[in-house]
Amino acid sequence: MIHPTAIIDAQARIAADVEIGPFCVIEGDVVIDSGSKLDSHVVVSGPTRIGKNNRFYPFGSIGAAPQDKKYAGEPTMLIIGDNNTFRENVTLNRGTVQDIAKTVIGNDNWIMAGVHIAHDCIVGNHCIMANNVALAGHVEVQDWAILGGYTLVHQFCRIGEHAFCGMGSVINQDVPDFVVVSGNIAEAKSVNLEGLKRRNFDSVQRTLVKRAFKIIYRNQLSIKAAISELQAQNDEKGTLDHLIAFLESSTRGITR
């Protein structure tokens, strides 16, 4: 399952059924679990942990040192979950000791060509990043978020669950759950109703989310007042629980 032109470090621990194509390089403390495949010319640098059934298309740089001038060779890490797809020319950097010392990517993510995920980023599950999305350091992208092509995200920003960023968006503040943003600088436009339908939010929940959007963006309330109103409007299912927690924990403010 390993092409004869591939170079594999003696430290690497690779499951027996992993496929490693021509001219791949595995260097340092790397673990690759079963069912994963590296097409060709993929470089994986350790310390890196890769879960099951991940697919890496050609010319990816996986687990390279962070692009941070403070980095001094500390043994930080990249952790990748299961069932992710990384298309051509993706770059994923390890963390830094100034933050959590690891970059973490969850499960079932679809990462398209040319995407850059910098040091200390956390990407949840079921996320989609279209071509040439770039995440600066310390960014968090939460479950089911979609980032359109050429989206740029400033360091320390968060993208909430089920959020949608239109192509070419420039994000310099947090994007709350459910919200569609676009533009340079990005502005909130609407609710990601199509995404909610696909995630099986029922009509009552979708109506509640639309009402929440109006509370945050149309009623001229402060964030503190909006949170109080959202708490009062929340349903028994806790549809707005995560949104409320997201707003309460925002330090950069939200995209307006």
C-alpha positions as CSV (number, residue, x, y, z in Angstrom):
1,M,0.0,0.0,0.0
2,I,3.1,2.3,0.1
3,H,4.6,3.4,-3.3
4,P,8.3,2.7,-3.6
5,T,9.1,6.4,-4.2
6,A,7.5,7.4,-0.8
7,I,9.8,8.3,2.1
8,I,8.6,7.2,5.5
9,D,10.3,8.2,8.7
10,A,11.1,5.3,11.1
11,Q,9.2,7.1,13.9
12,A,5.9,7.1,11.9
13,R,3.2,4.6,12.9
14,I,1.0,3.8,9.9
15,A,-1.9,1.4,9.9
16,A,-1.5,-1.6,7.6
17,D,-4.2,-0.6,5.1
18,V,-3.2,3.1,4.7
19,E,-2.4,4.0,1.0
20,I,0.6,6.2,0.4
21,G,1.1,7.3,-3.2
22,P,4.2,8.4,-5.2
23,F,6.6,10.9,-3.8
24,C,4.9,11.4,-0.5
25,V,7.0,12.2,2.6
26,I,6.1,11.2,6.1
27,E,8.5,12.8,8.6
28,G,8.8,12.7,12.4
29,D,6.2,11.6,14.9
30,V,3.2,10.9,12.7
31,V,0.4,8.5,13.3
32,I,-2.0,7.6,10.5
33,D,-5.0,5.4,11.3
34,S,-6.7,2.8,9.1
35,G,-8.5,3.6,5.8
36,S,-6.7,6.8,5.1
37,K,-5.1,7.6,1.7
38,L,-2.4,10.0,0.5
39,D,-2.6,10.4,-3.3
40,S,0.9,11.7,-4.2
41,H,3.4,14.4,-3.3
42,V,1.8,14.9,0.1
43,V,4.1,15.9,3.0
44,V,3.1,15.1,6.5
45,S,5.2,16.5,9.3
46,G,5.0,15.5,13.0
47,P,3.9,15.6,15.6
48,T,0.7,14.8,13.8
49,R,-2.2,12.5,14.5
50,I,-4.5,11.5,11.6
51,G,-7.6,9.4,12.3
52,K,-9.5,7.0,10.1
53,N,-10.6,7.2,6.5
54,N,-9.1,10.6,5.6
55,R,-8.3,11.4,2.0
56,F,-5.4,13.7,1.0
57,Y,-5.2,14.9,-2.6
58,P,-1.8,15.9,-4.2
59,F,0.6,18.5,-2.9
60,G,-0.8,19.0,0.6
61,S,1.4,20.2,3.4
62,I,0.1,18.6,6.6
63,G,1.4,19.4,10.0
64,A,4.2,21.8,9.0
65,A,5.6,24.3,11.6
66,P,3.3,27.3,12.3
67,Q,3.8,30.5,10.4
68,D,4.5,32.4,13.6
69,K,7.8,34.2,14.3
70,K,7.6,33.3,18.0
71,Y,7.7,29.6,17.2
72,A,11.0,28.1,18.4
73,G,10.7,24.5,17.5
74,E,8.5,23.4,20.4
75,P,6.8,20.0,19.9
76,T,3.3,21.2,19.1
77,M,0.8,19.1,17.3
78,L,-1.8,18.7,14.5
79,I,-4.8,16.5,15.3
80,I,-7.2,15.3,12.5
81,G,-10.3,13.2,13.2
82,D,-12.0,10.8,10.9
83,N,-13.6,10.9,7.4
84,N,-12.2,14.2,6.2
85,T,-11.4,15.2,2.7
86,F,-8.5,17.5,1.9
87,R,-8.2,18.6,-1.7
88,E,-5.1,19.7,-3.6
89,N,-2.6,22.2,-2.1
90,V,-4.2,22.3,1.4
91,T,-1.8,23.6,4.1
92,L,-2.5,22.6,7.8
93,N,-0.1,24.0,10.4
94,R,0.6,22.7,13.9
95,G,-0.1,24.8,17.0
96,T,2.0,27.1,19.2
97,V,2.8,27.0,22.9
98,Q,1.4,30.6,23.2
99,D,-2.0,29.1,22.8
100,I,-3.3,25.5,23.0
101,A,-0.2,24.0,21.4
102,K,-2.3,22.1,18.8
103,T,-4.4,22.6,15.7
104,V,-7.5,20.4,15.8
105,I,-9.8,19.3,12.9
106,G,-12.8,17.2,13.7
107,N,-14.7,14.7,11.6
108,D,-16.5,14.6,8.2
109,N,-15.1,17.9,7.0
110,W,-14.8,18.8,3.3
111,I,-11.7,21.0,2.7
112,M,-11.3,22.1,-0.9
113,A,-8.2,23.1,-2.9
114,G,-5.8,25.7,-1.6
115,V,-7.3,26.1,1.9
116,H,-5.0,27.3,4.6
117,I,-5.7,26.4,8.3
118,A,-3.2,28.1,10.5
119,H,-1.8,27.4,14.0
120,D,-4.1,26.8,16.9
121,C,-7.2,26.7,14.8
122,I,-10.1,24.5,15.9
123,V,-12.4,23.2,13.2
124,G,-15.5,21.2,14.3
125,N,-17.4,18.6,12.4
126,H,-19.3,18.6,9.0
127,C,-17.7,21.9,7.9
128,I,-17.2,22.9,4.3
129,M,-14.4,25.3,3.2
130,A,-14.4,26.1,-0.5
131,N,-11.3,26.9,-2.6
132,N,-8.7,29.2,-1.1
133,V,-10.3,29.9,2.2
134,A,-7.7,31.1,4.7
135,L,-7.9,30.9,8.4
136,A,-5.5,33.0,10.4
137,G,-4.2,31.6,13.7
138,H,-6.4,30.9,16.7
139,V,-9.6,30.8,14.6
140,E,-12.5,28.5,15.6
141,V,-15.0,27.2,13.0
142,Q,-17.9,25.3,14.6
143,D,-20.0,22.4,13.4
144,W,-21.8,22.6,10.0
145,A,-20.3,26.0,9.1
146,I,-19.8,26.7,5.4
147,L,-17.1,29.1,4.2
148,G,-17.4,30.2,0.5
149,G,-14.3,30.5,-1.7
150,Y,-11.6,33.0,-0.9
151,T,-13.1,33.7,2.6
152,L,-10.5,35.3,4.9
153,V,-10.9,35.0,8.6
154,H,-8.9,37.2,11.0
155,Q,-7.1,35.7,13.9
156,F,-9.1,34.9,17.1
157,C,-12.4,35.0,15.3
158,R,-15.1,32.4,15.6
159,I,-17.6,31.1,13.0
160,G,-20.7,29.7,14.7
161,E,-22.7,26.6,14.1
162,H,-24.7,26.5,10.8
163,A,-23.2,29.9,9.8
164,F,-22.6,30.6,6.1
165,C,-19.9,33.0,4.8
166,G,-20.4,34.1,1.2
167,M,-17.5,33.9,-1.3
168,G,-14.8,36.5,-0.8
169,S,-16.0,37.4,2.7
170,V,-13.5,39.1,5.0
171,I,-14.3,38.2,8.6
172,N,-12.9,40.4,11.4
173,Q,-15.4,39.6,14.1
174,D,-17.4,36.6,15.3
175,V,-20.1,35.2,13.1
176,P,-23.0,33.9,15.2
177,D,-24.8,30.6,14.7
178,F,-27.2,30.4,11.8
179,V,-26.2,33.8,10.2
180,V,-25.3,34.4,6.6
181,V,-22.6,37.0,6.1
182,S,-20.8,38.4,3.0
183,G,-18.7,41.3,1.9
184,N,-15.5,43.1,2.6
185,I,-15.8,43.8,5.5
186,A,-18.4,41.1,6.0
187,E,-21.9,42.1,7.1
188,A,-24.8,40.0,8.4
189,K,-27.4,39.5,5.7
190,S,-29.9,36.8,6.7
191,V,-30.5,33.4,8.3
192,N,-29.1,30.3,6.8
193,L,-32.6,28.8,6.3
194,E,-31.5,26.3,3.6
195,G,-28.9,24.9,5.9
196,L,-31.3,24.6,8.7
197,K,-33.7,22.6,6.5
198,R,-30.9,20.3,5.5
199,R,-30.1,19.8,9.2
200,N,-33.7,18.9,9.9
201,F,-34.7,22.0,11.9
202,D,-38.5,22.0,11.8
203,S,-40.6,25.0,10.8
204,V,-41.2,26.1,14.4
205,Q,-37.4,26.1,15.1
206,R,-36.7,27.9,11.8
207,T,-39.3,30.6,12.8
208,L,-37.6,30.9,16.2
209,V,-34.2,31.4,14.5
210,K,-35.6,34.1,12.2
211,R,-37.0,35.8,15.3
212,A,-33.6,35.6,17.0
213,F,-31.9,37.2,14.0
214,K,-34.3,40.1,14.2
215,I,-33.6,40.5,18.0
216,I,-29.9,40.6,17.4
217,Y,-29.8,42.7,14.2
218,R,-33.0,44.6,13.7
219,N,-34.2,45.7,17.1
220,Q,-31.3,48.0,18.0
221,L,-30.5,46.2,21.2
222,S,-27.2,45.8,22.9
223,I,-25.7,42.3,22.9
224,K,-26.5,42.0,26.6
225,A,-30.1,43.0,26.1
226,A,-30.4,40.8,23.0
227,I,-29.1,37.8,25.1
228,S,-31.8,38.4,27.7
229,E,-34.5,38.5,25.0
230,L,-33.2,35.3,23.4
231,Q,-33.3,33.6,26.7
232,A,-36.9,34.6,27.1
233,Q,-37.8,33.4,23.6
234,N,-35.9,30.1,23.7
235,D,-38.0,26.9,23.3
236,E,-38.1,23.6,25.2
237,K,-35.7,22.0,22.7
238,G,-33.1,24.6,23.5
239,T,-32.8,25.6,19.9
240,L,-31.1,28.9,20.9
241,D,-28.9,27.5,23.7
242,H,-25.7,27.4,21.6
243,L,-26.4,30.8,20.1
244,I,-26.9,32.4,23.5
245,A,-23.6,30.8,24.8
246,F,-21.8,31.9,21.7
247,L,-22.9,35.6,22.2
248,E,-22.1,35.4,25.9
249,S,-18.5,34.2,25.2
250,S,-17.7,36.6,22.3
251,T,-14.7,38.7,22.9
252,R,-14.3,40.3,19.5
253,G,-17.9,41.4,19.0
254,I,-20.1,40.0,16.3
255,T,-20.3,40.7,12.6
256,R,-22.9,43.4,12.1
